[in-house]
Amino acid sequence: MIFNTAGLMDTILYYSSQAIDAIPASMTAVGMLFFQIGLNFLVPSGSGQAALTMPLMAPLSDLVGVTRQTAVLAFQFGDGISNIIFPTSGYLIAGLAVAGAPWGKWIK
């Protein structure tokens, strides 16, 4: 509620669409993927990501001229890629702890 009332959604959509429009049309979906990966660092929960980012990704896809299916794919790929890289992913860190592998070694 505060997110919409404060105008944060419009601000984020405006600046992200400007950034994505600056790249070639063939790379627009990749730009949306990197936007999603950046948001996934802040919100590691899958359901939390969906609740926060899908109201952003759907209008963003309309603004930059890609289908909403592409926005969903950017969400899914961004979630999957970030969950095997970011140390904010709980089950990645738990799995590495069980395996006895430090995160730095995992990234290399």
N, C-alpha and C positions, 0 to 999 in steps of 0.2 A: 504494500500500500504506500509506504513512504517512498519507495523506489520510483513509483509512477508520479506521485504527488509532487515530489521535489524536482521532477523533470530530468532525473538521472538517465532514464531509459532513452529519452530523446537526444540527450547530449552524447551518450555512448554510441547510439545509432548514427548520429550525424558524423562524428569524427572517425568512426570505424568505416563507414561507407565512403568517406572521402579518401581514407588511406587505401582501401581496397579498389576504389575506382582509379587510383593512380597507377595500378599495375595493369599489364595487358589482360585483355578479356579471357584469354586462354588460361591464365593463372588465377582467375578470380576465386575458384573453388579452393585452390591451395592457400590463398590469402585468408579465406574463411577458416580453413583448417588451422593455420597458425594463430588466428584470433581465438579460436576455441582452445587450443593448447595453452595459450596464455591465461585464459580464464580457468582452465582446469588446475593450474598451479595454485590458484587462490582457493578453489573449492574442490577438494579431493573426493567428496562423496558423489557417487553416480546419480542418485536421486536428487541430491542438492544441485548438481550441475544441470540436470534436466529442468528442474524448476526455475533455475536462474537464467540459464542460457537459451533455452528454446524460445522464450518470449523475445529474446534479442535476435536469435539466428533467423527466425522466420521472416520478420520484417527486413532484416539485413539482406536476406536472399532476394526479396522483392526489390529492394533499393539498388542492388548491384546487378540484377538481371539474370539470376540463376534460379533453378527450380527449388522448391522447398524440400524436395527429396535430396538434393545436393546439400542443403543445410543440415539435414538429418545425418547424412553420411559424414559430413565434416564433424558433427558432434560425436558420432560413434568412433571415427578414426582418431580424433583428438583425444577422446577419453581413453581409448586403448593404448595409444602411443605414450601418452603422459603417464599412465599407470605403471609402465615398465621403466620409466626414467626418473620421475620426480620423487624426492624423498618424503613428500607429503602423503604419499600413498601408504596407508597403514599395512595392507597385506603384502606389499612389496618389501617393506622393511622387516615385517615379521618373517616372511619367507627367507630373506637374506640372513636373518638372525638364526633361524633353524638350520640353514645350510652352512653357517659359519663364515659367510662371505661378507666382507665390508662393502658398503655402498660404493666407495671410490673404485674398488676393483671391479664391481659390477658394471659401472659406467664405461670403464676402459674396454 
